[in-house]
């Protein structure tokens, strides 16, 4: 999970919709996060993004 703090307006919608009560702005990679994407969909500024990082080959 990534949060662009330059575009985030700290509205709290992402935290309010989270079924795990995670604050993705303060802790975007919380171990409690189930990566459901509800916070990403609720962000009015598109400041949150789910990204997957794959290991290096070789």
C-alpha distance matrix in Angstrom:
0.0 3.8 6.8 10.2 12.6 15.5 15.2 14.0 17.2 16.3 17.8 16.2 15.8 12.2 13.5 16.8 15.6 13.4 15.7 14.5 15.1 11.8 11.4 7.8 9.6 11.3 9.1 5.3 5.8 8.9 11.1 12.2 9.2 10.6 7.9 10.8 9.3 11.9 10.1 9.1 12.7 14.2 13.1 16.5 15.4 12.5 10.5 7.1 5.7 4.6 5.8 8.2 10.2 13.8 16.4 19.2 22.4 25.7
3.8 0.0 3.8 6.6 9.3 11.9 12.0 11.3 14.9 14.5 16.5 15.6 15.7 12.5 14.2 17.5 16.9 15.2 18.1 17.1 16.9 13.5 12.0 8.2 8.4 10.6 9.4 6.0 7.8 11.1 13.9 15.2 12.4 14.2 11.4 13.8 11.6 13.8 11.2 9.7 13.4 14.4 12.4 15.2 13.3 10.8 8.1 5.7 5.3 6.4 7.2 10.2 11.6 15.4 17.8 20.1 23.4 26.6
6.8 3.8 0.0 3.8 5.8 8.8 8.7 7.6 11.1 10.9 13.2 12.8 13.3 10.8 12.5 15.8 15.8 14.8 18.1 17.4 16.4 13.1 10.7 7.3 6.0 8.8 9.1 6.6 9.7 12.4 15.8 16.5 13.8 16.0 13.5 15.3 12.7 13.8 10.6 9.4 12.9 13.0 10.3 12.8 10.7 9.0 5.6 4.6 6.6 9.1 10.6 13.8 15.3 19.1 21.5 23.6 27.0 30.2
10.2 6.6 3.8 0.0 3.8 5.4 5.8 6.2 10.0 11.0 13.5 14.2 14.9 13.0 15.1 18.2 18.4 17.9 21.4 20.9 19.7 16.6 13.8 10.7 8.5 11.2 12.3 10.3 13.3 16.0 19.4 20.2 17.6 19.7 17.0 18.5 15.5 16.5 13.2 11.5 14.5 14.5 11.1 12.5 9.5 8.5 4.9 6.5 8.5 11.6 12.7 16.0 17.3 21.0 23.3 25.0 28.3 31.4
12.6 9.3 5.8 3.8 0.0 3.8 5.5 4.9 8.0 8.7 12.0 12.9 14.5 13.2 14.7 17.7 18.7 18.4 22.0 21.3 19.5 16.5 13.1 10.9 7.6 9.7 11.9 11.0 14.4 16.6 20.2 20.9 18.7 21.3 19.1 20.6 17.8 18.2 14.5 13.7 16.5 15.7 12.2 13.3 10.5 10.8 7.1 9.0 11.8 14.8 16.0 19.2 20.3 24.0 26.1 27.7 31.3 34.2
15.5 11.9 8.8 5.4 3.8 0.0 3.8 5.8 8.3 10.4 13.4 15.2 16.6 15.9 17.7 20.4 21.3 21.5 25.2 24.8 22.9 20.1 16.7 14.4 11.3 13.5 15.7 14.7 17.9 20.3 23.9 24.6 22.2 24.6 22.1 23.3 20.2 20.5 17.1 15.7 18.1 17.3 13.5 13.6 10.2 11.1 8.2 11.1 13.6 17.0 18.0 21.3 22.3 25.9 28.0 29.3 32.8 35.6
15.2 12.0 8.7 5.8 5.5 3.8 0.0 3.8 6.4 9.2 11.3 13.4 14.1 13.8 16.2 18.5 19.1 19.7 23.5 23.7 21.9 19.4 16.2 14.0 11.2 14.2 16.3 14.9 18.4 20.6 24.1 24.3 21.6 23.6 20.9 21.6 18.2 18.2 14.9 13.3 15.1 14.2 10.4 9.9 6.5 7.9 5.8 9.4 12.2 15.9 17.5 21.1 22.6 26.3 28.8 30.4 33.6 36.7
14.0 11.3 7.6 6.2 4.9 5.8 3.8 0.0 3.8 5.6 7.9 9.7 10.8 10.6 12.6 14.9 15.9 16.6 20.4 20.5 18.5 16.1 12.7 11.0 8.2 11.3 13.7 12.7 16.4 18.1 21.7 21.5 19.1 21.3 19.0 19.6 16.4 15.9 12.4 11.7 13.7 12.1 8.5 8.8 6.5 8.1 5.5 8.3 11.8 15.2 17.3 20.9 22.7 26.4 29.0 30.9 34.2 37.4
17.2 14.9 11.1 10.0 8.0 8.3 6.4 3.8 0.0 3.8 5.5 8.5 10.1 11.1 12.7 14.3 16.0 17.2 21.0 21.4 18.9 17.2 13.7 12.9 10.1 12.7 15.7 15.4 19.2 20.3 23.9 23.3 21.1 23.4 21.4 21.5 18.5 17.3 13.8 13.8 15.1 12.7 9.5 8.9 7.6 10.4 8.8 11.4 15.1 18.4 20.9 24.4 26.3 30.1 32.6 34.6 38.0 41.1
16.3 14.5 10.9 11.0 8.7 10.4 9.2 5.6 3.8 0.0 3.8 5.5 8.2 9.1 9.7 11.6 13.7 14.7 18.4 18.5 15.7 14.1 10.5 10.6 7.8 10.0 13.2 13.5 17.3 17.8 21.4 20.5 18.7 21.3 19.8 20.1 17.6 16.1 12.5 13.5 15.1 12.4 9.8 10.4 10.0 12.0 10.0 11.6 15.3 18.1 20.8 24.1 26.0 29.8 32.2 34.5 37.9 41.0
17.8 16.5 13.2 13.5 12.0 13.4 11.3 7.9 5.5 3.8 0.0 3.8 5.7 8.0 9.0 9.5 11.7 13.6 17.2 18.0 15.2 14.4 11.4 11.9 10.2 12.6 15.4 15.4 19.1 19.3 22.6 21.2 19.2 21.3 20.0 19.5 17.0 14.8 11.7 13.0 13.8 10.4 8.6 8.8 9.8 12.1 11.2 12.5 16.3 18.9 22.0 25.4 27.7 31.4 34.1 36.6 39.8 43.1
16.2 15.6 12.8 14.2 12.9 15.2 13.4 9.7 8.5 5.5 3.8 0.0 3.8 5.5 5.3 6.1 8.7 10.2 13.7 14.3 11.4 10.9 8.2 9.4 8.7 10.7 13.0 13.3 16.8 16.4 19.5 17.7 16.0 18.3 17.4 17.0 15.0 12.7 9.6 11.9 13.0 9.7 8.9 10.4 11.8 13.1 12.0 12.1 15.6 17.6 20.9 24.0 26.4 30.0 32.6 35.3 38.6 41.8
15.8 15.7 13.3 14.9 14.5 16.6 14.1 10.8 10.1 8.2 5.7 3.8 0.0 3.8 5.5 5.1 6.2 8.6 12.1 13.6 11.5 11.4 9.6 10.2 10.4 13.1 14.6 14.1 17.3 17.1 19.9 17.8 15.5 17.0 15.9 14.7 12.6 9.8 7.3 9.7 9.8 6.3 6.6 8.4 10.7 11.6 11.5 11.3 14.4 16.3 19.8 22.9 25.8 29.2 32.1 35.0 38.0 41.4
12.2 12.5 10.8 13.0 13.2 15.9 13.8 10.6 11.1 9.1 8.0 5.5 3.8 0.0 3.8 5.5 5.5 6.3 10.1 11.1 9.5 8.5 7.1 6.9 8.0 10.8 11.6 10.6 13.7 13.6 16.4 14.5 12.0 13.6 12.3 11.6 9.6 7.4 4.2 7.1 8.4 6.0 6.2 9.4 11.0 10.7 10.1 8.7 11.5 13.0 16.5 19.4 22.2 25.6 28.5 31.4 34.4 37.8
13.5 14.2 12.5 15.1 14.7 17.7 16.2 12.6 12.7 9.7 9.0 5.3 5.5 3.8 0.0 3.8 5.6 5.3 8.8 9.0 6.4 6.0 4.8 6.6 8.1 9.6 10.4 10.6 13.3 12.3 15.0 12.8 11.1 13.3 13.1 12.8 11.7 9.6 7.0 10.4 11.9 9.5 9.9 12.9 14.3 14.2 13.1 11.6 14.2 15.2 18.5 21.0 23.6 27.0 29.5 32.6 35.7 38.9
16.8 17.5 15.8 18.2 17.7 20.4 18.5 14.9 14.3 11.6 9.5 6.1 5.1 5.5 3.8 0.0 3.8 5.7 8.3 9.8 7.4 8.7 8.4 10.4 11.7 13.3 14.2 14.3 16.8 15.6 17.8 15.0 13.5 15.0 15.1 13.8 13.0 10.0 8.5 12.0 12.3 9.4 10.9 13.3 15.6 15.9 15.4 14.2 16.8 17.7 21.3 23.8 26.7 29.9 32.6 35.7 38.7 42.0
15.6 16.9 15.8 18.4 18.7 21.3 19.1 15.9 16.0 13.7 11.7 8.7 6.2 5.5 5.6 3.8 0.0 3.8 6.3 8.9 8.0 9.2 9.8 10.7 12.9 14.9 15.0 14.3 16.4 15.4 17.2 14.4 12.3 12.9 12.6 10.7 10.0 6.6 6.3 9.9 9.7 7.5 10.0 12.8 15.3 14.9 15.1 13.3 15.3 15.7 19.4 21.8 25.0 28.0 30.9 34.1 36.9 40.3
13.4 15.2 14.8 17.9 18.4 21.5 19.7 16.6 17.2 14.7 13.6 10.2 8.6 6.3 5.3 5.7 3.8 0.0 3.8 5.4 5.2 6.1 7.8 8.8 11.7 13.2 12.5 11.9 13.4 12.0 13.5 10.6 8.6 9.5 9.8 8.6 8.8 6.6 6.2 9.9 10.8 9.6 11.6 15.0 16.9 15.8 15.4 12.9 14.3 14.1 17.6 19.5 22.5 25.4 28.1 31.5 34.3 37.5
15.7 18.1 18.1 21.4 22.0 25.2 23.5 20.4 21.0 18.4 17.2 13.7 12.1 10.1 8.8 8.3 6.3 3.8 0.0 3.8 5.6 7.9 10.7 11.9 15.1 16.1 14.9 14.4 15.1 13.1 13.6 10.1 8.9 8.8 10.4 8.8 10.4 8.5 9.5 12.9 13.4 12.7 15.1 18.4 20.5 19.2 19.0 16.2 17.1 16.2 19.4 20.9 23.8 26.4 28.9 32.5 35.1 38.3
14.5 17.1 17.4 20.9 21.3 24.8 23.7 20.5 21.4 18.5 18.0 14.3 13.6 11.1 9.0 9.8 8.9 5.4 3.8 0.0 3.8 5.5 9.1 10.6 14.0 14.1 12.4 12.5 12.6 10.1 10.3 6.6 6.4 7.5 9.9 9.7 11.6 10.7 10.8 14.1 15.5 14.9 16.6 20.1 21.6 20.3 19.3 16.4 17.2 16.0 18.9 19.9 22.5 25.0 27.2 30.8 33.5 36.5
15.1 16.9 16.4 19.7 19.5 22.9 21.9 18.5 18.9 15.7 15.2 11.4 11.5 9.5 6.4 7.4 8.0 5.2 5.6 3.8 0.0 3.8 6.6 9.3 12.0 11.9 11.1 12.0 13.0 10.4 11.7 8.5 8.5 10.6 12.3 12.3 13.2 11.6 10.6 14.2 15.8 14.3 15.6 18.8 20.3 19.6 18.3 15.9 17.5 17.1 20.1 21.7 24.1 26.9 29.1 32.5 35.5 38.4
11.8 13.5 13.1 16.6 16.5 20.1 19.4 16.1 17.2 14.1 14.4 10.9 11.4 8.5 6.0 8.7 9.2 6.1 7.9 5.5 3.8 0.0 3.8 5.9 8.9 8.7 7.4 8.2 9.4 7.2 9.3 7.0 6.5 9.6 10.6 11.6 12.0 11.3 9.5 12.5 14.9 13.8 14.3 17.8 18.6 17.5 15.8 13.2 14.8 14.4 17.2 18.8 20.9 24.0 26.0 29.3 32.4 35.4
11.4 12.0 10.7 13.8 13.1 16.7 16.2 12.7 13.7 10.5 11.4 8.2 9.6 7.1 4.8 8.4 9.8 7.8 10.7 9.1 6.6 3.8 0.0 3.8 5.5 5.6 5.9 7.1 9.6 8.4 11.6 10.2 9.2 12.4 12.4 13.5 12.8 12.0 9.2 11.8 14.5 12.9 12.4 15.6 16.0 15.5 13.3 11.4 13.8 14.3 17.0 19.2 21.2 24.5 26.6 29.7 33.0 36.0
7.8 8.2 7.3 10.7 10.9 14.4 14.0 11.0 12.9 10.6 11.9 9.4 10.2 6.9 6.6 10.4 10.7 8.8 11.9 10.6 9.3 5.9 3.8 0.0 3.8 5.5 5.0 4.1 7.3 7.6 11.1 10.5 8.5 11.4 10.4 12.0 10.7 10.8 7.6 9.3 12.5 11.7 10.8 14.2 14.0 12.8 10.4 8.0 10.1 10.8 13.4 15.8 17.8 21.3 23.6 26.5 29.8 32.9
9.6 8.4 6.0 8.5 7.6 11.3 11.2 8.2 10.1 7.8 10.2 8.7 10.4 8.0 8.1 11.7 12.9 11.7 15.1 14.0 12.0 8.9 5.5 3.8 0.0 3.8 5.7 5.7 9.5 10.3 14.0 13.9 12.1 15.2 13.9 15.4 13.5 13.5 9.8 10.8 14.0 12.8 10.8 13.5 12.6 12.2 9.1 8.2 11.0 12.7 14.9 17.7 19.3 23.0 25.1 27.7 31.2 34.1
11.3 10.6 8.8 11.2 9.7 13.5 14.2 11.3 12.7 10.0 12.6 10.7 13.1 10.8 9.6 13.3 14.9 13.2 16.1 14.1 11.9 8.7 5.6 5.5 3.8 0.0 3.8 6.3 9.1 9.2 12.9 13.1 12.4 15.9 15.4 17.4 16.2 16.2 12.8 14.2 17.5 16.2 14.4 17.1 16.3 16.0 12.7 11.7 14.1 15.2 17.0 19.2 20.4 23.9 25.5 28.1 31.7 34.4
9.1 9.4 9.1 12.3 11.9 15.7 16.3 13.7 15.7 13.2 15.4 13.0 14.6 11.6 10.4 14.2 15.0 12.5 14.9 12.4 11.1 7.4 5.9 5.0 5.7 3.8 0.0 3.8 5.6 5.5 9.2 10.0 9.4 13.0 12.8 15.3 14.7 15.3 12.5 13.9 17.3 16.7 15.5 18.7 17.9 16.8 13.8 11.7 13.2 13.3 14.8 16.6 17.6 20.9 22.5 25.3 28.8 31.5
5.3 6.0 6.6 10.3 11.0 14.7 14.9 12.7 15.4 13.5 15.4 13.3 14.1 10.6 10.6 14.3 14.3 11.9 14.4 12.5 12.0 8.2 7.1 4.1 5.7 6.3 3.8 0.0 3.8 5.8 9.3 10.2 8.2 11.3 10.1 12.7 11.7 13.1 10.4 10.9 14.6 14.7 13.5 16.8 15.9 14.1 11.3 8.7 9.5 9.5 11.1 13.1 14.5 18.0 19.9 22.8 26.2 29.1
5.8 7.8 9.7 13.3 14.4 17.9 18.4 16.4 19.2 17.3 19.1 16.8 17.3 13.7 13.3 16.8 16.4 13.4 15.1 12.6 13.0 9.4 9.6 7.3 9.5 9.1 5.6 3.8 0.0 3.8 6.4 8.5 7.1 10.0 9.4 12.7 12.7 14.6 12.7 13.2 16.8 17.5 16.7 20.2 19.3 17.1 14.5 11.5 11.3 10.0 10.7 11.6 12.6 15.7 17.3 20.3 23.7 26.5
8.9 11.1 12.4 16.0 16.6 20.3 20.6 18.1 20.3 17.8 19.3 16.4 17.1 13.6 12.3 15.6 15.4 12.0 13.1 10.1 10.4 7.2 8.4 7.6 10.3 9.2 5.5 5.8 3.8 0.0 3.8 5.3 5.4 8.9 9.8 12.8 13.5 14.8 13.1 14.7 17.9 18.1 17.8 21.4 21.2 19.3 16.9 13.8 14.1 12.7 13.9 14.6 15.7 18.5 19.9 23.2 26.4 29.1
11.1 13.9 15.8 19.4 20.2 23.9 24.1 21.7 23.9 21.4 22.6 19.5 19.9 16.4 15.0 17.8 17.2 13.5 13.6 10.3 11.7 9.3 11.6 11.1 14.0 12.9 9.2 9.3 6.4 3.8 0.0 3.8 5.5 8.0 9.9 13.0 14.7 16.2 15.4 16.9 19.9 20.4 20.7 24.4 24.3 22.2 20.1 16.7 16.4 14.3 15.2 15.0 15.9 18.1 19.2 22.7 25.6 28.1
12.2 15.2 16.5 20.2 20.9 24.6 24.3 21.5 23.3 20.5 21.2 17.7 17.8 14.5 12.8 15.0 14.4 10.6 10.1 6.6 8.5 7.0 10.2 10.5 13.9 13.1 10.0 10.2 8.5 5.3 3.8 0.0 3.8 6.3 9.1 11.3 13.3 14.2 13.7 15.9 18.4 18.6 19.4 23.2 23.7 21.8 20.0 16.7 16.8 14.8 16.5 16.8 18.4 20.7 22.2 25.8 28.6 31.3
9.2 12.4 13.8 17.6 18.7 22.2 21.6 19.1 21.1 18.7 19.2 16.0 15.5 12.0 11.1 13.5 12.3 8.6 8.9 6.4 8.5 6.5 9.2 8.5 12.1 12.4 9.4 8.2 7.1 5.4 5.5 3.8 0.0 3.8 5.6 7.9 9.6 10.8 10.4 12.3 14.9 15.4 16.2 20.1 20.5 18.3 16.9 13.4 13.2 11.3 13.4 14.0 16.2 18.7 20.8 24.4 27.2 30.2
10.6 14.2 16.0 19.7 21.3 24.6 23.6 21.3 23.4 21.3 21.3 18.3 17.0 13.6 13.3 15.0 12.9 9.5 8.8 7.5 10.6 9.6 12.4 11.4 15.2 15.9 13.0 11.3 10.0 8.9 8.0 6.3 3.8 0.0 3.8 5.6 8.5 10.1 11.0 12.5 14.5 15.7 17.1 20.9 21.7 19.2 18.4 14.7 13.8 11.2 13.3 13.4 16.1 18.1 20.5 24.2 26.6 29.7
7.9 11.4 13.5 17.0 19.1 22.1 20.9 19.0 21.4 19.8 20.0 17.4 15.9 12.3 13.1 15.1 12.6 9.8 10.4 9.9 12.3 10.6 12.4 10.4 13.9 15.4 12.8 10.1 9.4 9.8 9.9 9.1 5.6 3.8 0.0 3.8 5.5 8.2 9.0 9.5 11.7 13.5 14.6 18.3 18.8 15.9 15.4 11.6 10.3 7.5 9.9 10.6 13.7 16.1 19.0 22.5 24.9 28.3
10.8 13.8 15.3 18.5 20.6 23.3 21.6 19.6 21.5 20.1 19.5 17.0 14.7 11.6 12.8 13.8 10.7 8.6 8.8 9.7 12.3 11.6 13.5 12.0 15.4 17.4 15.3 12.7 12.7 12.8 13.0 11.3 7.9 5.6 3.8 0.0 3.8 5.7 8.0 8.8 9.8 11.7 13.7 17.2 18.4 15.7 16.0 12.5 11.4 9.3 12.3 13.4 16.8 19.1 22.2 25.6 27.8 31.3
9.3 11.6 12.7 15.5 17.8 20.2 18.2 16.4 18.5 17.6 17.0 15.0 12.6 9.6 11.7 13.0 10.0 8.8 10.4 11.6 13.2 12.0 12.8 10.7 13.5 16.2 14.7 11.7 12.7 13.5 14.7 13.3 9.6 8.5 5.5 3.8 0.0 3.8 5.4 5.1 6.3 8.7 10.3 13.7 14.7 11.9 12.5 9.2 8.4 7.2 10.7 12.8 16.4 19.1 22.4 25.5 27.9 31.5
11.9 13.8 13.8 16.5 18.2 20.5 18.2 15.9 17.3 16.1 14.8 12.7 9.8 7.4 9.6 10.0 6.6 6.6 8.5 10.7 11.6 11.3 12.0 10.8 13.5 16.2 15.3 13.1 14.6 14.8 16.2 14.2 10.8 10.1 8.2 5.7 3.8 0.0 3.8 5.5 5.2 6.2 8.8 12.1 14.0 12.0 12.9 10.2 10.7 10.5 14.2 16.5 20.0 22.8 26.0 29.2 31.7 35.2
10.1 11.2 10.6 13.2 14.5 17.1 14.9 12.4 13.8 12.5 11.7 9.6 7.3 4.2 7.0 8.5 6.3 6.2 9.5 10.8 10.6 9.5 9.2 7.6 9.8 12.8 12.5 10.4 12.7 13.1 15.4 13.7 10.4 11.0 9.0 8.0 5.4 3.8 0.0 3.8 5.4 5.1 6.3 10.0 11.4 9.8 9.8 7.4 8.9 9.7 13.4 16.2 19.4 22.6 25.7 28.7 31.5 35.0
9.1 9.7 9.4 11.5 13.7 15.7 13.3 11.7 13.8 13.5 13.0 11.9 9.7 7.1 10.4 12.0 9.9 9.9 12.9 14.1 14.2 12.5 11.8 9.3 10.8 14.2 13.9 10.9 13.2 14.7 16.9 15.9 12.3 12.5 9.5 8.8 5.1 5.5 3.8 0.0 3.8 5.5 5.5 9.0 9.6 7.0 7.7 5.1 6.0 7.4 11.1 14.2 17.5 20.7 24.0 26.8 29.5 33.0
12.7 13.4 12.9 14.5 16.5 18.1 15.1 13.7 15.1 15.1 13.8 13.0 9.8 8.4 11.9 12.3 9.7 10.8 13.4 15.5 15.8 14.9 14.5 12.5 14.0 17.5 17.3 14.6 16.8 17.9 19.9 18.4 14.9 14.5 11.7 9.8 6.3 5.2 5.4 3.8 0.0 3.8 5.7 8.2 10.0 7.9 10.0 8.4 9.1 10.4 13.9 16.9 20.4 23.4 26.9 29.6 32.1 35.7
14.2 14.4 13.0 14.5 15.7 17.3 14.2 12.1 12.7 12.4 10.4 9.7 6.3 6.0 9.5 9.4 7.5 9.6 12.7 14.9 14.3 13.8 12.9 11.7 12.8 16.2 16.7 14.7 17.5 18.1 20.4 18.6 15.4 15.7 13.5 11.7 8.7 6.2 5.1 5.5 3.8 0.0 3.8 6.3 9.0 8.3 10.0 9.2 11.2 12.9 16.6 19.7 23.0 26.2 29.5 32.3 34.9 38.5
13.1 12.4 10.3 11.1 12.2 13.5 10.4 8.5 9.5 9.8 8.6 8.9 6.6 6.2 9.9 10.9 10.0 11.6 15.1 16.6 15.6 14.3 12.4 10.8 10.8 14.4 15.5 13.5 16.7 17.8 20.7 19.4 16.2 17.1 14.6 13.7 10.3 8.8 6.3 5.5 5.7 3.8 0.0 3.8 5.5 5.3 6.5 6.8 9.6 12.3 15.7 19.2 22.1 25.5 28.7 31.2 34.1 37.6
16.5 15.2 12.8 12.5 13.3 13.6 9.9 8.8 8.9 10.4 8.8 10.4 8.4 9.4 12.9 13.3 12.8 15.0 18.4 20.1 18.8 17.8 15.6 14.2 13.5 17.1 18.7 16.8 20.2 21.4 24.4 23.2 20.1 20.9 18.3 17.2 13.7 12.1 10.0 9.0 8.2 6.3 3.8 0.0 3.8 5.7 7.9 9.6 12.4 15.4 18.5 22.1 25.0 28.4 31.6 33.9 36.7 40.2
15.4 13.3 10.7 9.5 10.5 10.2 6.5 6.5 7.6 10.0 9.8 11.8 10.7 11.0 14.3 15.6 15.3 16.9 20.5 21.6 20.3 18.6 16.0 14.0 12.6 16.3 17.9 15.9 19.3 21.2 24.3 23.7 20.5 21.7 18.8 18.4 14.7 14.0 11.4 9.6 10.0 9.0 5.5 3.8 0.0 3.8 5.3 8.3 11.0 14.6 17.1 20.9 23.3 26.9 29.9 31.9 34.8 38.2
12.5 10.8 9.0 8.5 10.8 11.1 7.9 8.1 10.4 12.0 12.1 13.1 11.6 10.7 14.2 15.9 14.9 15.8 19.2 20.3 19.6 17.5 15.5 12.8 12.2 16.0 16.8 14.1 17.1 19.3 22.2 21.8 18.3 19.2 15.9 15.7 11.9 12.0 9.8 7.0 7.9 8.3 5.3 5.7 3.8 0.0 3.8 5.6 7.6 11.1 13.5 17.3 19.9 23.3 26.5 28.5 31.3 34.8
10.5 8.1 5.6 4.9 7.1 8.2 5.8 5.5 8.8 10.0 11.2 12.0 11.5 10.1 13.1 15.4 15.1 15.4 19.0 19.3 18.3 15.8 13.3 10.4 9.1 12.7 13.8 11.3 14.5 16.9 20.1 20.0 16.9 18.4 15.4 16.0 12.5 12.9 9.8 7.7 10.0 10.0 6.5 7.9 5.3 3.8 0.0 3.8 6.8 10.4 12.6 16.3 18.5 22.1 25.0 27.0 30.1 33.5
7.1 5.7 4.6 6.5 9.0 11.1 9.4 8.3 11.4 11.6 12.5 12.1 11.3 8.7 11.6 14.2 13.3 12.9 16.2 16.4 15.9 13.2 11.4 8.0 8.2 11.7 11.7 8.7 11.5 13.8 16.7 16.7 13.4 14.7 11.6 12.5 9.2 10.2 7.4 5.1 8.4 9.2 6.8 9.6 8.3 5.6 3.8 0.0 3.8 7.0 9.7 13.3 15.8 19.4 22.4 24.7 27.8 31.2
5.7 5.3 6.6 8.5 11.8 13.6 12.2 11.8 15.1 15.3 16.3 15.6 14.4 11.5 14.2 16.8 15.3 14.3 17.1 17.2 17.5 14.8 13.8 10.1 11.0 14.1 13.2 9.5 11.3 14.1 16.4 16.8 13.2 13.8 10.3 11.4 8.4 10.7 8.9 6.0 9.1 11.2 9.6 12.4 11.0 7.6 6.8 3.8 0.0 3.8 6.2 9.9 12.6 16.1 19.3 21.6 24.5 28.0
4.6 6.4 9.1 11.6 14.8 17.0 15.9 15.2 18.4 18.1 18.9 17.6 16.3 13.0 15.2 17.7 15.7 14.1 16.2 16.0 17.1 14.4 14.3 10.8 12.7 15.2 13.3 9.5 10.0 12.7 14.3 14.8 11.3 11.2 7.5 9.3 7.2 10.5 9.7 7.4 10.4 12.9 12.3 15.4 14.6 11.1 10.4 7.0 3.8 0.0 3.8 6.9 10.1 13.3 16.7 19.4 22.1 25.6
5.8 7.2 10.6 12.7 16.0 18.0 17.5 17.3 20.9 20.8 22.0 20.9 19.8 16.5 18.5 21.3 19.4 17.6 19.4 18.9 20.1 17.2 17.0 13.4 14.9 17.0 14.8 11.1 10.7 13.9 15.2 16.5 13.4 13.3 9.9 12.3 10.7 14.2 13.4 11.1 13.9 16.6 15.7 18.5 17.1 13.5 12.6 9.7 6.2 3.8 0.0 3.8 6.6 9.9 13.2 15.7 18.5 22.0
8.2 10.2 13.8 16.0 19.2 21.3 21.1 20.9 24.4 24.1 25.4 24.0 22.9 19.4 21.0 23.8 21.8 19.5 20.9 19.9 21.7 18.8 19.2 15.8 17.7 19.2 16.6 13.1 11.6 14.6 15.0 16.8 14.0 13.4 10.6 13.4 12.8 16.5 16.2 14.2 16.9 19.7 19.2 22.1 20.9 17.3 16.3 13.3 9.9 6.9 3.8 0.0 3.8 6.5 10.0 12.8 15.3 18.9
10.2 11.6 15.3 17.3 20.3 22.3 22.6 22.7 26.3 26.0 27.7 26.4 25.8 22.2 23.6 26.7 25.0 22.5 23.8 22.5 24.1 20.9 21.2 17.8 19.3 20.4 17.6 14.5 12.6 15.7 15.9 18.4 16.2 16.1 13.7 16.8 16.4 20.0 19.4 17.5 20.4 23.0 22.1 25.0 23.3 19.9 18.5 15.8 12.6 10.1 6.6 3.8 0.0 3.8 6.7 9.3 12.2 15.6
13.8 15.4 19.1 21.0 24.0 25.9 26.3 26.4 30.1 29.8 31.4 30.0 29.2 25.6 27.0 29.9 28.0 25.4 26.4 25.0 26.9 24.0 24.5 21.3 23.0 23.9 20.9 18.0 15.7 18.5 18.1 20.7 18.7 18.1 16.1 19.1 19.1 22.8 22.6 20.7 23.4 26.2 25.5 28.4 26.9 23.3 22.1 19.4 16.1 13.3 9.9 6.5 3.8 0.0 3.8 6.6 8.9 12.4
16.4 17.8 21.5 23.3 26.1 28.0 28.8 29.0 32.6 32.2 34.1 32.6 32.1 28.5 29.5 32.6 30.9 28.1 28.9 27.2 29.1 26.0 26.6 23.6 25.1 25.5 22.5 19.9 17.3 19.9 19.2 22.2 20.8 20.5 19.0 22.2 22.4 26.0 25.7 24.0 26.9 29.5 28.7 31.6 29.9 26.5 25.0 22.4 19.3 16.7 13.2 10.0 6.7 3.8 0.0 3.8 6.5 9.5
19.2 20.1 23.6 25.0 27.7 29.3 30.4 30.9 34.6 34.5 36.6 35.3 35.0 31.4 32.6 35.7 34.1 31.5 32.5 30.8 32.5 29.3 29.7 26.5 27.7 28.1 25.3 22.8 20.3 23.2 22.7 25.8 24.4 24.2 22.5 25.6 25.5 29.2 28.7 26.8 29.6 32.3 31.2 33.9 31.9 28.5 27.0 24.7 21.6 19.4 15.7 12.8 9.3 6.6 3.8 0.0 3.8 6.5
22.4 23.4 27.0 28.3 31.3 32.8 33.6 34.2 38.0 37.9 39.8 38.6 38.0 34.4 35.7 38.7 36.9 34.3 35.1 33.5 35.5 32.4 33.0 29.8 31.2 31.7 28.8 26.2 23.7 26.4 25.6 28.6 27.2 26.6 24.9 27.8 27.9 31.7 31.5 29.5 32.1 34.9 34.1 36.7 34.8 31.3 30.1 27.8 24.5 22.1 18.5 15.3 12.2 8.9 6.5 3.8 0.0 3.8
25.7 26.6 30.2 31.4 34.2 35.6 36.7 37.4 41.1 41.0 43.1 41.8 41.4 37.8 38.9 42.0 40.3 37.5 38.3 36.5 38.4 35.4 36.0 32.9 34.1 34.4 31.5 29.1 26.5 29.1 28.1 31.3 30.2 29.7 28.3 31.3 31.5 35.2 35.0 33.0 35.7 38.5 37.6 40.2 38.2 34.8 33.5 31.2 28.0 25.6 22.0 18.9 15.6 12.4 9.5 6.5 3.8 0.0
